Amino acid sequence: MHPTPDKIMQANHGAWSVGILGAAVTHSVFRHLDPDGATAEELARKAGLSPRGAQALADGLLGLGLITQADGVYRNTPESAHFLIEGNPSYLGEFVLFSFADMTRWSKLPDVARTGVPSTNDTAETPENPFWEKLVTAIANLSAPLAQMAADRLSLNRGDPVRWLDVGGGSGIYSAIWLELNPKAQATQLDWPNVNGIAREFVKKFGVTDRFRTVDGDFHHADFGNSEYDIAIYSHIAHQETPPDNVATFRKFRRALKPGGTLLISDFVLNDDRSGHPFALMFASMMLLQTKGGSTYRKADYRSWLNETGFSSVEFVSTGMPATLIFAR
């Protein structure tokens, strides 16, 4: 059987997919197709699109497998109905729009691949960078099911009076979900001041701000304390750090945890042979573009760093999503 260019064509036109999906989310196409579907003409009228525009977006979304069509009526797939209609708790439209706005950055990848270092203006490693204010809210719903899975595994719904430290907690999604599950729990989030402000507003929606404390600062320099917490959280931070920086942070986590405490890491993790989820593999290029030394790391890397810093038990849990949960004790 002769090879075909299908995979190359699909990869080469990835920007088309981002553009079509970004335009559809911008114009609330999925909301206008819910629940009974619409013809292209009806979609144009509902969404305020030109007839040509509505038909082109419908064709594109059909090609992407995000909607279906029968007898000229377009309908959402179960995935689109669940993740792409505004107001749903699982809505990922903000994440789609974040990626849509970020497309131009990828044109710089050839130069960054050559040098190994992004330009100073392209890194997201400064607290005043508005990149973080856009990102933390965009990915909150993406992290919600992971937070729930971790809570189940840690039996947080038993109502024990636990305390945790969330370093680089962003929107505060872990604390919001966990505090709602456990009325006796107390949460502390360490992050930059502008991000903590967003987190306080986000957590307020869950009615648990009385047990949510924020500490402004850079975790590279902050003191995490000694034997103060039952759980520590390091969600989607390790990939932007260098190996020595992760070792230094894990060492501070070990000191901050009570004896028998658990460090929870959520991140895109590769197998030891650098195989793994396609998203995790491609994410390494995002880290090349965005950080001075970050990457997608292997299980062996995490195991080595955690063992070196005093965590003798390291468990990797697949989630059915690109991210892996790591429980270290």
BALOBA-1460 file (C-alpha; in Angstrom, 3 decimals):
// residues 329
<rec num="1" residu="m" x="0.000" y="0.000" z="0.000"/>
<rec num="2" residu="h" x="1.420" y="3.372" z="-1.021"/>
<rec num="3" residu="p" x="1.710" y="6.168" z="1.559"/>
<rec num="4" residu="t" x="-0.795" y="9.006" z="1.331"/>
<rec num="5" residu="p" x="-0.292" y="12.680" z="2.229"/>
<rec num="6" residu="d" x="-3.341" y="12.731" z="4.526"/>
<rec num="7" residu="k" x="-1.471" y="13.281" z="7.800"/>
<rec num="8" residu="i" x="0.764" y="15.906" z="6.218"/>
<rec num="9" residu="m" x="-2.214" y="17.734" z="4.769"/>
<rec num="10" residu="q" x="-4.030" y="17.608" z="8.106"/>
<rec num="11" residu="a" x="-1.010" y="18.982" z="9.970"/>
<rec num="12" residu="n" x="-0.243" y="21.567" z="7.287"/>
<rec num="13" residu="h" x="-3.732" y="23.004" z="7.518"/>
<rec num="14" residu="g" x="-3.996" y="23.016" z="11.298"/>
<rec num="15" residu="a" x="-4.318" y="26.807" z="11.245"/>
<rec num="16" residu="w" x="-7.500" y="26.374" z="9.219"/>
<rec num="17" residu="s" x="-8.991" y="24.323" z="12.065"/>
<rec num="18" residu="v" x="-8.098" y="26.934" z="14.669"/>
<rec num="19" residu="g" x="-9.471" y="29.704" z="12.455"/>
<rec num="20" residu="i" x="-12.767" y="27.961" z="11.717"/>
<rec num="21" residu="l" x="-13.335" y="26.994" z="15.346"/>
<rec num="22" residu="g" x="-12.306" y="30.441" z="16.604"/>
<rec num="23" residu="a" x="-14.734" y="32.146" z="14.213"/>
<rec num="24" residu="a" x="-17.538" y="29.753" z="15.182"/>
<rec num="25" residu="v" x="-17.019" y="30.430" z="18.894"/>
<rec num="26" residu="t" x="-16.809" y="34.191" z="18.270"/>
<rec num="27" residu="h" x="-20.230" y="34.095" z="16.612"/>
<rec num="28" residu="s" x="-21.770" y="31.606" z="19.101"/>
<rec num="29" residu="v" x="-22.526" y="29.161" z="16.283"/>
<rec num="30" residu="f" x="-22.907" y="26.211" z="18.646"/>
<rec num="31" residu="r" x="-25.394" y="28.072" z="20.827"/>
<rec num="32" residu="h" x="-27.440" y="28.958" z="17.751"/>
<rec num="33" residu="l" x="-27.526" y="25.289" z="16.712"/>
<rec num="34" residu="d" x="-28.759" y="24.193" z="20.133"/>
<rec num="35" residu="p" x="-30.951" y="22.246" z="20.684"/>
<rec num="36" residu="d" x="-32.775" y="21.532" z="17.420"/>
<rec num="37" residu="g" x="-30.196" y="22.462" z="14.793"/>
<rec num="38" residu="a" x="-30.554" y="24.905" z="11.904"/>
<rec num="39" residu="t" x="-30.084" y="25.192" z="8.182"/>
<rec num="40" residu="a" x="-27.282" y="27.423" z="6.956"/>
<rec num="41" residu="e" x="-29.843" y="30.105" z="6.138"/>
<rec num="42" residu="e" x="-31.327" y="29.936" z="9.642"/>
<rec num="43" residu="l" x="-27.861" y="29.993" z="11.174"/>
<rec num="44" residu="a" x="-26.985" y="33.119" z="9.197"/>
<rec num="45" residu="r" x="-30.072" y="34.875" z="10.511"/>
<rec num="46" residu="k" x="-29.630" y="33.792" z="14.133"/>
<rec num="47" residu="a" x="-25.887" y="34.539" z="14.331"/>
<rec num="48" residu="g" x="-25.895" y="37.702" z="12.247"/>
<rec num="49" residu="l" x="-23.683" y="36.136" z="9.575"/>
<rec num="50" residu="s" x="-23.728" y="36.563" z="5.833"/>
<rec num="51" residu="p" x="-25.222" y="33.584" z="3.974"/>
<rec num="52" residu="r" x="-21.789" y="32.789" z="2.501"/>
<rec num="53" residu="g" x="-20.174" y="33.051" z="5.943"/>
<rec num="54" residu="a" x="-22.704" y="30.797" z="7.623"/>
<rec num="55" residu="q" x="-22.360" y="28.143" z="4.921"/>
<rec num="56" residu="a" x="-18.564" y="28.269" z="4.997"/>
<rec num="57" residu="l" x="-18.430" y="27.879" z="8.781"/>
<rec num="58" residu="a" x="-20.994" y="25.068" z="8.676"/>
<rec num="59" residu="d" x="-18.955" y="23.269" z="6.019"/>
<rec num="60" residu="g" x="-15.762" y="23.743" z="7.999"/>
<rec num="61" residu="l" x="-17.227" y="22.545" z="11.282"/>
<rec num="62" residu="l" x="-18.714" y="19.549" z="9.514"/>
<rec num="63" residu="g" x="-15.272" y="18.765" z="8.103"/>
<rec num="64" residu="l" x="-13.801" y="18.994" z="11.585"/>
<rec num="65" residu="g" x="-16.418" y="16.596" z="12.945"/>
<rec num="66" residu="l" x="-17.779" y="19.186" z="15.366"/>
<rec num="67" residu="i" x="-21.289" y="19.255" z="13.904"/>
<rec num="68" residu="t" x="-23.437" y="16.834" z="11.896"/>
<rec num="69" residu="q" x="-25.729" y="17.392" z="8.922"/>
<rec num="70" residu="a" x="-28.849" y="15.620" z="7.683"/>
<rec num="71" residu="d" x="-31.326" y="16.918" z="5.129"/>
<rec num="72" residu="g" x="-29.652" y="20.319" z="5.217"/>
<rec num="73" residu="v" x="-29.999" y="20.727" z="8.987"/>
<rec num="74" residu="y" x="-26.799" y="21.169" z="11.013"/>
<rec num="75" residu="r" x="-26.666" y="19.955" z="14.622"/>
<rec num="76" residu="n" x="-24.094" y="19.917" z="17.406"/>
<rec num="77" residu="t" x="-22.206" y="16.752" z="18.223"/>
<rec num="78" residu="p" x="-22.351" y="15.674" z="21.887"/>
<rec num="79" residu="e" x="-18.828" y="17.097" z="22.370"/>
<rec num="80" residu="s" x="-19.756" y="20.485" z="20.913"/>
<rec num="81" residu="a" x="-22.954" y="20.667" z="22.943"/>
<rec num="82" residu="h" x="-21.016" y="19.868" z="26.128"/>
<rec num="83" residu="f" x="-17.926" y="22.038" z="25.668"/>
<rec num="84" residu="l" x="-18.778" y="24.861" z="23.253"/>
<rec num="85" residu="i" x="-22.078" y="26.389" z="24.377"/>
<rec num="86" residu="e" x="-21.731" y="29.464" z="26.566"/>
<rec num="87" residu="g" x="-23.016" y="29.087" z="30.085"/>
<rec num="88" residu="n" x="-22.244" y="25.380" z="30.418"/>
<rec num="89" residu="p" x="-19.921" y="24.625" z="33.362"/>
<rec num="90" residu="s" x="-17.644" y="22.760" z="30.943"/>
<rec num="91" residu="y" x="-17.451" y="25.605" z="28.382"/>
<rec num="92" residu="l" x="-14.050" y="25.769" z="26.632"/>
<rec num="93" residu="g" x="-14.795" y="28.663" z="24.306"/>
<rec num="94" residu="e" x="-12.441" y="31.029" z="26.132"/>
<rec num="95" residu="f" x="-9.608" y="28.537" z="25.656"/>
<rec num="96" residu="v" x="-10.470" y="28.316" z="21.939"/>
<rec num="97" residu="l" x="-10.346" y="32.101" z="21.605"/>
<rec num="98" residu="f" x="-7.048" y="32.232" z="23.503"/>
<rec num="99" residu="s" x="-5.506" y="29.790" z="21.028"/>
<rec num="100" residu="f" x="-7.069" y="31.664" z="18.110"/>
<rec num="101" residu="a" x="-5.461" y="34.945" z="19.217"/>
<rec num="102" residu="d" x="-2.113" y="33.185" z="19.767"/>
<rec num="103" residu="m" x="-1.734" y="31.770" z="16.242"/>
<rec num="104" residu="t" x="0.763" y="34.335" z="14.955"/>
<rec num="105" residu="r" x="3.345" y="33.303" z="17.559"/>
<rec num="106" residu="w" x="3.904" y="29.994" z="15.789"/>
<rec num="107" residu="s" x="5.502" y="31.685" z="12.770"/>
<rec num="108" residu="k" x="8.527" y="32.291" z="15.017"/>
<rec num="109" residu="l" x="9.117" y="28.609" z="15.749"/>
<rec num="110" residu="p" x="11.807" y="28.067" z="13.042"/>
<rec num="111" residu="d" x="14.022" y="30.761" z="14.573"/>
<rec num="112" residu="v" x="13.375" y="29.644" z="18.154"/>
<rec num="113" residu="a" x="14.122" y="26.019" z="17.208"/>
<rec num="114" residu="r" x="17.478" y="27.197" z="15.842"/>
<rec num="115" residu="t" x="18.453" y="29.287" z="18.885"/>
<rec num="116" residu="g" x="16.644" y="27.330" z="21.603"/>
<rec num="117" residu="v" x="15.551" y="30.572" z="23.242"/>
<rec num="118" residu="p" x="12.463" y="32.743" z="22.554"/>
<rec num="119" residu="s" x="12.789" y="36.488" z="22.331"/>
<rec num="120" residu="t" x="12.325" y="38.323" z="25.611"/>
<rec num="121" residu="n" x="9.060" y="39.836" z="24.373"/>
<rec num="122" residu="d" x="7.566" y="36.393" z="23.709"/>
<rec num="123" residu="t" x="8.153" y="34.777" z="27.094"/>
<rec num="124" residu="a" x="5.377" y="34.671" z="29.672"/>
<rec num="125" residu="e" x="7.667" y="34.619" z="32.687"/>
<rec num="126" residu="t" x="6.950" y="38.089" z="34.088"/>
<rec num="127" residu="p" x="4.095" y="38.779" z="36.516"/>
<rec num="128" residu="e" x="2.802" y="41.868" z="34.711"/>
<rec num="129" residu="n" x="2.418" y="39.979" z="31.444"/>
<rec num="130" residu="p" x="-1.303" y="40.082" z="30.465"/>
<rec num="131" residu="f" x="-0.767" y="36.605" z="29.016"/>
<rec num="132" residu="w" x="-1.426" y="35.137" z="32.465"/>
<rec num="133" residu="e" x="-4.600" y="37.111" z="33.064"/>
<rec num="134" residu="k" x="-6.029" y="35.763" z="29.808"/>
<rec num="135" residu="l" x="-4.758" y="32.210" z="30.264"/>
<rec num="136" residu="v" x="-5.879" y="31.438" z="33.817"/>
<rec num="137" residu="t" x="-9.548" y="31.989" z="33.083"/>
<rec num="138" residu="a" x="-9.312" y="30.352" z="29.647"/>
<rec num="139" residu="i" x="-8.069" y="27.029" z="31.043"/>
<rec num="140" residu="a" x="-10.080" y="26.910" z="34.277"/>
<rec num="141" residu="n" x="-12.798" y="24.649" z="32.898"/>
<rec num="142" residu="l" x="-10.161" y="22.432" z="31.299"/>
<rec num="143" residu="s" x="-8.743" y="21.768" z="34.770"/>
<rec num="144" residu="a" x="-12.087" y="21.256" z="36.505"/>
<rec num="145" residu="p" x="-12.466" y="17.517" z="35.767"/>
<rec num="146" residu="l" x="-8.856" y="16.927" z="36.849"/>
<rec num="147" residu="a" x="-9.523" y="18.714" z="40.130"/>
<rec num="148" residu="q" x="-12.572" y="16.514" z="40.684"/>
<rec num="149" residu="m" x="-10.621" y="13.323" z="39.893"/>
<rec num="150" residu="a" x="-7.891" y="14.329" z="42.328"/>
<rec num="151" residu="a" x="-10.457" y="15.163" z="45.017"/>
<rec num="152" residu="d" x="-12.035" y="11.737" z="44.638"/>
<rec num="153" residu="r" x="-8.680" y="9.993" z="44.919"/>
<rec num="154" residu="l" x="-7.760" y="12.042" z="48.005"/>
<rec num="155" residu="s" x="-11.219" y="11.412" z="49.574"/>
<rec num="156" residu="l" x="-11.707" y="15.092" z="50.230"/>
<rec num="157" residu="n" x="-15.463" y="14.665" z="50.510"/>
<rec num="158" residu="r" x="-15.035" y="12.860" z="53.841"/>
<rec num="159" residu="g" x="-14.995" y="16.278" z="55.465"/>
<rec num="160" residu="d" x="-11.665" y="16.004" z="57.265"/>
<rec num="161" residu="p" x="-10.213" y="19.396" z="58.346"/>
<rec num="162" residu="v" x="-7.444" y="19.492" z="55.736"/>
<rec num="163" residu="r" x="-5.236" y="22.380" z="54.617"/>
<rec num="164" residu="w" x="-3.548" y="22.737" z="51.264"/>
<rec num="165" residu="l" x="-1.136" y="25.044" z="49.471"/>
<rec num="166" residu="d" x="-1.705" y="25.690" z="45.763"/>
<rec num="167" residu="v" x="1.443" y="27.121" z="44.183"/>
<rec num="168" residu="g" x="0.809" y="28.945" z="40.933"/>
<rec num="169" residu="g" x="-2.892" y="28.204" z="41.391"/>
<rec num="170" residu="g" x="-4.060" y="30.594" z="38.658"/>
<rec num="171" residu="s" x="-7.854" y="30.868" z="38.605"/>
<rec num="172" residu="g" x="-8.131" y="28.951" z="41.891"/>
<rec num="173" residu="i" x="-10.140" y="26.175" z="40.248"/>
<rec num="174" residu="y" x="-8.701" y="23.418" z="42.467"/>
<rec num="175" residu="s" x="-9.459" y="25.308" z="45.664"/>
<rec num="176" residu="a" x="-12.917" y="26.341" z="44.442"/>
<rec num="177" residu="i" x="-13.947" y="22.749" z="43.754"/>
<rec num="178" residu="w" x="-12.246" y="21.245" z="46.784"/>
<rec num="179" residu="l" x="-13.549" y="23.830" z="49.260"/>
<rec num="180" residu="e" x="-17.066" y="23.303" z="47.953"/>
<rec num="181" residu="l" x="-16.665" y="19.554" z="48.535"/>
<rec num="182" residu="n" x="-15.240" y="19.891" z="52.036"/>
<rec num="183" residu="p" x="-16.679" y="22.557" z="54.377"/>
<rec num="184" residu="k" x="-13.876" y="21.988" z="56.915"/>
<rec num="185" residu="a" x="-11.012" y="22.572" z="54.470"/>
<rec num="186" residu="q" x="-8.752" y="25.640" z="54.276"/>
<rec num="187" residu="a" x="-6.879" y="26.753" z="51.136"/>
<rec num="188" residu="t" x="-3.877" y="28.988" z="50.511"/>
<rec num="189" residu="q" x="-2.876" y="30.057" z="47.010"/>
<rec num="190" residu="l" x="0.539" y="31.505" z="46.210"/>
<rec num="191" residu="d" x="0.693" y="33.439" z="42.933"/>
<rec num="192" residu="w" x="1.401" y="36.845" z="41.449"/>
<rec num="193" residu="p" x="-0.841" y="39.694" z="42.690"/>
<rec num="194" residu="n" x="-2.686" y="40.211" z="39.393"/>
<rec num="195" residu="v" x="-3.454" y="36.495" z="39.124"/>
<rec num="196" residu="n" x="-4.559" y="36.214" z="42.748"/>
<rec num="197" residu="g" x="-7.029" y="39.020" z="42.119"/>
<rec num="198" residu="i" x="-8.601" y="36.965" z="39.343"/>
<rec num="199" residu="a" x="-8.649" y="33.893" z="41.591"/>
<rec num="200" residu="r" x="-10.486" y="35.677" z="44.391"/>
<rec num="201" residu="e" x="-13.230" y="36.745" z="41.969"/>
<rec num="202" residu="f" x="-13.420" y="33.253" z="40.477"/>
<rec num="203" residu="v" x="-13.600" y="31.470" z="43.845"/>
<rec num="204" residu="k" x="-16.266" y="33.943" z="45.011"/>
<rec num="205" residu="k" x="-18.687" y="32.330" z="42.541"/>
<rec num="206" residu="f" x="-18.485" y="29.116" z="44.584"/>
<rec num="207" residu="g" x="-19.304" y="30.845" z="47.874"/>
<rec num="208" residu="v" x="-16.156" y="29.658" z="49.672"/>
<rec num="209" residu="t" x="-13.978" y="32.777" z="49.881"/>
<rec num="210" residu="d" x="-14.050" y="32.731" z="53.692"/>
<rec num="211" residu="r" x="-11.741" y="29.697" z="53.556"/>
<rec num="212" residu="f" x="-9.609" y="30.823" z="50.601"/>
<rec num="213" residu="r" x="-6.455" y="32.815" z="51.380"/>
<rec num="214" residu="t" x="-4.092" y="34.264" z="48.785"/>
<rec num="215" residu="v" x="-0.421" y="35.108" z="49.216"/>
<rec num="216" residu="d" x="1.159" y="37.417" z="46.649"/>
<rec num="217" residu="g" x="4.639" y="36.507" z="45.508"/>
<rec num="218" residu="d" x="6.966" y="34.633" z="43.192"/>
<rec num="219" residu="f" x="7.137" y="30.982" z="44.240"/>
<rec num="220" residu="h" x="10.792" y="30.767" z="43.220"/>
<rec num="221" residu="h" x="11.669" y="33.032" z="46.136"/>
<rec num="222" residu="a" x="8.765" y="32.536" z="48.559"/>
<rec num="223" residu="d" x="9.007" y="30.429" z="51.695"/>
<rec num="224" residu="f" x="6.366" y="27.660" z="51.677"/>
<rec num="225" residu="g" x="6.623" y="27.085" z="55.427"/>
<rec num="226" residu="n" x="7.379" y="23.954" z="57.452"/>
<rec num="227" residu="s" x="5.003" y="21.037" z="58.088"/>
<rec num="228" residu="e" x="1.936" y="23.255" z="57.617"/>
<rec num="229" residu="y" x="-0.107" y="21.507" z="54.926"/>
<rec num="230" residu="d" x="-1.768" y="18.162" z="54.355"/>
<rec num="231" residu="i" x="-1.735" y="18.605" z="50.563"/>
<rec num="232" residu="a" x="0.224" y="20.745" z="48.123"/>
<rec num="233" residu="i" x="-0.782" y="21.412" z="44.507"/>
<rec num="234" residu="y" x="1.528" y="22.115" z="41.561"/>
<rec num="235" residu="s" x="-0.775" y="22.187" z="38.547"/>
<rec num="236" residu="h" x="0.594" y="22.914" z="35.067"/>
<rec num="237" residu="i" x="3.649" y="24.719" z="36.377"/>
<rec num="238" residu="a" x="6.425" y="22.112" z="36.098"/>
<rec num="239" residu="h" x="6.429" y="22.239" z="32.292"/>
<rec num="240" residu="q" x="7.520" y="25.878" z="32.259"/>
<rec num="241" residu="e" x="10.391" y="25.289" z="34.686"/>
<rec num="242" residu="t" x="13.897" y="23.905" z="34.196"/>
<rec num="243" residu="p" x="14.805" y="20.602" z="35.909"/>
<rec num="244" residu="p" x="16.900" y="22.356" z="38.615"/>
<rec num="245" residu="d" x="14.031" y="24.765" z="39.319"/>
<rec num="246" residu="n" x="11.574" y="21.884" z="39.704"/>
<rec num="247" residu="v" x="13.951" y="20.115" z="42.098"/>
<rec num="248" residu="a" x="14.257" y="23.276" z="44.184"/>
<rec num="249" residu="t" x="10.460" y="23.707" z="44.286"/>
<rec num="250" residu="f" x="9.820" y="20.057" z="45.160"/>
<rec num="251" residu="r" x="12.284" y="20.386" z="48.030"/>
<rec num="252" residu="k" x="10.284" y="23.326" z="49.420"/>
<rec num="253" residu="f" x="7.067" y="21.342" z="49.003"/>
<rec num="254" residu="r" x="8.554" y="18.472" z="51.006"/>
<rec num="255" residu="r" x="9.336" y="20.834" z="53.878"/>
<rec num="256" residu="a" x="5.910" y="22.488" z="53.710"/>
<rec num="257" residu="l" x="3.970" y="19.217" z="53.923"/>
<rec num="258" residu="k" x="3.121" y="17.504" z="57.172"/>
<rec num="259" residu="p" x="4.468" y="13.958" z="57.642"/>
<rec num="260" residu="g" x="2.416" y="11.725" z="55.351"/>
<rec num="261" residu="g" x="1.239" y="14.707" z="53.292"/>
<rec num="262" residu="t" x="0.653" y="14.515" z="49.550"/>
<rec num="263" residu="l" x="2.023" y="16.582" z="46.696"/>
<rec num="264" residu="l" x="-0.345" y="16.602" z="43.714"/>
<rec num="265" residu="i" x="1.169" y="17.446" z="40.330"/>
<rec num="266" residu="s" x="-0.967" y="17.833" z="37.227"/>
<rec num="267" residu="d" x="0.852" y="18.158" z="33.947"/>
<rec num="268" residu="f" x="1.432" y="16.818" z="30.447"/>
<rec num="269" residu="v" x="3.716" y="13.838" z="31.071"/>
<rec num="270" residu="l" x="5.474" y="11.639" z="28.516"/>
<rec num="271" residu="n" x="6.455" y="7.997" z="28.833"/>
<rec num="272" residu="d" x="10.091" y="7.245" z="29.539"/>
<rec num="273" residu="d" x="10.790" y="6.670" z="25.817"/>
<rec num="274" residu="r" x="9.242" y="10.087" z="25.038"/>
<rec num="275" residu="s" x="6.109" y="8.590" z="23.541"/>
<rec num="276" residu="g" x="2.721" y="9.706" z="24.826"/>
<rec num="277" residu="h" x="-0.435" y="11.669" z="24.193"/>
<rec num="278" residu="p" x="-0.198" y="13.695" z="20.931"/>
<rec num="279" residu="f" x="-1.076" y="16.933" z="22.747"/>
<rec num="280" residu="a" x="1.666" y="16.354" z="25.319"/>
<rec num="281" residu="l" x="4.180" y="15.693" z="22.547"/>
<rec num="282" residu="m" x="3.257" y="18.852" z="20.637"/>
<rec num="283" residu="f" x="3.197" y="20.884" z="23.841"/>
<rec num="284" residu="a" x="6.998" y="20.691" z="23.977"/>
<rec num="285" residu="s" x="7.096" y="23.106" z="21.024"/>
<rec num="286" residu="m" x="4.805" y="25.519" z="22.868"/>
<rec num="287" residu="m" x="7.250" y="25.461" z="25.777"/>
<rec num="288" residu="l" x="10.105" y="26.133" z="23.350"/>
<rec num="289" residu="l" x="8.238" y="29.206" z="22.094"/>
<rec num="290" residu="q" x="7.086" y="30.429" z="25.480"/>
<rec num="291" residu="t" x="9.779" y="29.654" z="28.062"/>
<rec num="292" residu="k" x="13.530" y="29.898" z="28.396"/>
<rec num="293" residu="g" x="13.976" y="26.361" z="29.696"/>
<rec num="294" residu="g" x="10.647" y="24.533" z="30.030"/>
<rec num="295" residu="s" x="9.606" y="21.334" z="28.275"/>
<rec num="296" residu="t" x="7.285" y="18.356" z="28.380"/>
<rec num="297" residu="y" x="8.953" y="15.969" z="30.827"/>
<rec num="298" residu="r" x="8.961" y="12.179" z="31.183"/>
<rec num="299" residu="k" x="7.732" y="10.063" z="34.062"/>
<rec num="300" residu="a" x="11.366" y="9.197" z="34.727"/>
<rec num="301" residu="d" x="12.173" y="12.891" z="35.187"/>
<rec num="302" residu="y" x="9.433" y="13.422" z="37.761"/>
<rec num="303" residu="r" x="10.316" y="10.203" z="39.552"/>
<rec num="304" residu="s" x="13.971" y="11.236" z="39.771"/>
<rec num="305" residu="w" x="13.249" y="14.764" z="40.992"/>
<rec num="306" residu="l" x="10.711" y="13.638" z="43.557"/>
<rec num="307" residu="n" x="12.873" y="10.835" z="44.936"/>
<rec num="308" residu="e" x="15.808" y="13.237" z="45.187"/>
<rec num="309" residu="t" x="13.737" y="15.668" z="47.253"/>
<rec num="310" residu="g" x="12.412" y="13.135" z="49.744"/>
<rec num="311" residu="f" x="9.239" y="11.735" z="48.159"/>
<rec num="312" residu="s" x="9.561" y="7.958" z="48.317"/>
<rec num="313" residu="s" x="6.157" y="7.087" z="46.791"/>
<rec num="314" residu="v" x="5.333" y="8.415" z="43.298"/>
<rec num="315" residu="e" x="2.125" y="7.343" z="41.535"/>
<rec num="316" residu="f" x="1.135" y="8.333" z="37.981"/>
<rec num="317" residu="v" x="-2.590" y="8.290" z="37.221"/>
<rec num="318" residu="s" x="-3.952" y="8.501" z="33.671"/>
<rec num="319" residu="t" x="-7.012" y="10.702" z="33.326"/>
<rec num="320" residu="g" x="-8.308" y="10.006" z="29.806"/>
<rec num="321" residu="m" x="-7.209" y="13.558" z="29.012"/>
<rec num="322" residu="p" x="-3.831" y="14.962" z="27.861"/>
<rec num="323" residu="a" x="-2.824" y="15.646" z="31.471"/>
<rec num="324" residu="t" x="-1.537" y="13.096" z="33.986"/>
<rec num="325" residu="l" x="-2.024" y="13.327" z="37.744"/>
<rec num="326" residu="i" x="0.992" y="12.539" z="39.948"/>
<rec num="327" residu="f" x="0.571" y="11.782" z="43.654"/>
<rec num="328" residu="a" x="3.835" y="11.972" z="45.617"/>
<rec num="329" residu="r" x="4.268" y="11.180" z="49.291"/>
